[in-house]
Amino acid sequence: MAARGRLFAALAFPVLGACSGSFGERVHENVHRTIAAGSAPVVRVENVAGTVRVEGLSRATVDVQATKYGYDAAQLRSVGIDVSPEDGGVSIVTRYGNDSHGGGVRYRIEVPIDASLRIGNIAGAVELAGVRGNIEIETQAGEITADAGVVSGTRSIDLRATTGAVNLTIARGSSARVEAYSTVGDFNTDVPGLAQQREHIVGARGGGTIGSGSAHIRLSTTTGAIALKQR
């Protein structure tokens, strides 16, 4: 699994401008793109400002519905969306064409059920459900909410937030090693056999083994609570 910060290497420079621009949503533009992807692609998403919602469906395409927003028409034109094939998968990247980096994009993305995801979002929430591949999500300012279904075999789930909560739901019958750590925040779980403890008064740490422990779940925040639930 990539080290913390890797997903943001090409995007970190416009954080402040993107965050400030997101408050002025005076103009909008809808974008819709579909690309063939096979049954189990790796889908990479890099966004700067705005929510990212991903759903797994029984189809061999990646369908991207996006809403660009900005303060004015010039700001809206500066925001671009690139959707393209990439090493047997699909790349979805928000790009900015000027120095202000204002405005943002809200994504709704449908992917094949067996897709794997690598999502980086600087300022905005990430939500996903219905995906059975590996999942790697990192946000700098935003909540992560994921329903990963049965986590077993060699699956890897890695959810990391700098400022924001991390919420993961897994299905009964999962088998995984779990690691959870929050520098400032709580760790709560209803999954049997997992330990929870305070860390340096304001933080929390927990984890353990579910079933055979074949898969790997890693949850971390700098400032924010972590919740791992079972359904």
N, C-alpha and C positions, 0 to 999 in steps of 0.2 A: 504494500500500500504506500502511496506517495507520502512524503513527509508533509507536516503542517506548513501551509503557505504556498505549496507548489502550484495549486490551482489558480492562485491569484498573481502569479509572477508577472503576467502580461497585462494585468488589469488594475493593479493597486494604485497607479498614479492618479486616477481621476476620482478618488473616493469623495473628497469634500465637495467638489463641484457637482458630482452626481447627486449627492444627498441633498444639497441645497436646491438643485434644479427640480427635484421630485416634488417640491412643495407647490410648484406653479404648473398645475395641469390645466392649461387653458385650451390647448389644442390636442387632438388625437388622430391617429392613423392606424387602421387595422391592416395586418399583413397575414397572409395564409400561404404556407408552402408545404408540399408533401414530397417525400423522397423515399425511393425503395431502399430497404435496409436489411433484408434477410430476416431469419427467425430469431437470431441471438446477437444483435449488434452491440457494440459499445457506443453509447450516446453521450457525447461530451457537451455540456452547457456552460458557457461563461457569460454571466450577466453583471451589470454594474449597479443598477437601481431598478427595483420593481420585483414583484413576486414571480416565482417559478412554480408551476403546478404540473406534475407529471403523472400520467395514468398508463398502466399496462393493459393492452387489449390484444385479442387474438387476430393479429394481422401482421404482415411482413413489410410495413411501411412506418415511417416516422412522420407524423402530422403535426405541424407547428402552427398554432394560432397565436398571434402576438398583437398587442396594442402598444404602439409607440405613443409617448406623451411628452409634452414640453410646454414652455411658457409662451412661445410664439412660433410662427411658421419656420423661421430661420433655425431655431433650436431643434424643431422637429426634423428638419432636413439633415441636420448634423448627425442624427442617430441612425445607424445602419444595422441591419440584421443579416448575417451570413449563415446560410444553411448549405452544407456541402458534404459529400462523402469524405471519409477520413479513415484510412487503414482498415477497411472492412466494416467501418461503423459510420456514424454521422456526427458532424460538428455543428453546433449552434452557438454563434458568438455575437454579442452586441459590440458594435464598434462606434467610435465617435470621430467625426471629420473636422472638428475645429478645436480650439484651445479652451473652450468654456466647459465642455463635458457636462452640459446641462441636459435635463430630460431623462427619460428612462424607458424601459420596456417591461410590460407584464406578459408572461408566457403561459400558455396552456398547451402542453405537449403530450401527444399520445404515441406510445412506443410499443413494440412487440413485448409480450409477456416475459419472454426469456432474455430481454435486453439487460445489459449492465449499464450503470449510470455513473458518470463523474460530473458533478455539478459544483460550480463555484459561483456564489452570489455575494456581492459586496454589501449592498444595502437593500435588504428585502427578505421576506420569508420564503421558505421552500417547503412544498407539500408533495407527497407522492404516495401512491398505492398501486397494488396489482403488478408489481415487478418482481421477478423471481431470480434475477441475476445478482451480481455483486453491486453494492451501492456505496458510493463515496460522495459525501456532501460536505461542503465547508461554506460557512457564512461569516462575515465580519460583523454585521449588525442585522440580525434577523432570526426569527424562530424557525426551527426545523421540526416538521411533523411527518413521520413516515410510518406506514403500515407495510411491513416486509413479509407478511405471511409466514410460512414455515421456513425457518432458518436452519439449514442442516447441510450435510455433505461438505463441500469445500467453500461454501459461500462466505463472503466477507462483507460486513456492514460497518462502515466507518462514518460517523456523524460528528462534526466538529463545529462549534460556534464560538466566536470571540465574545460577543455581547448578544445574548438571546438564549431562550430555552431550547432544549433538545427533547423531543417526545418520540419514542419508538414503541410500536405495538408489534408483537409477534404472535404467531399461532401456536396452540398447543401441539406438542409433538416435535418442537424444535430441539436441536442438539447443538450447543455452541458454548465456547468459552466467552465470558463476558468481562469487560473492563470498563469501568465508569469513573470519571473524575471531574469534579468542578472546583475551581479555585475559590470562587465566591458563589455559593448556591447549594441546594440540597440534591440528594439522589434518592428517589423513591421508586420502589418496585413491588409488584405483587407476584412476581415469579418465584416459586418455591426453590429454596436452596441457595439463593443469592444473598450475600452479606452486604450490610450498609453500615457506614461509620462516619463520624465527623472527621474533618481534616483541618487542622490549624484553626479551629473554632468556627470560621466563616465558610469553610469549604466542606466537601464530602467526597468519599471514595467508596466504591463497592464493586462487587463482581462475584464470580464463581463459575461453576460449570452446570450447564443444563444438559440432561441426557448424557450422550457419549462425549460431548464437547468437540465435535468434529469441525464445526464452523467457528467463525470469529466475529464477535460484536464488540466494537469500541465506540464509546460515547464520551465526549469531553466538551466542557465549556470553560471559558475564563470567568465570565460573569453571567450566571444564569442557572436555572434548575434543570435537572435531568430526570426524566420519568421513563421507565421501562415497564410496559404493561403486557399482559397475556390475555388472549381472547380464545 
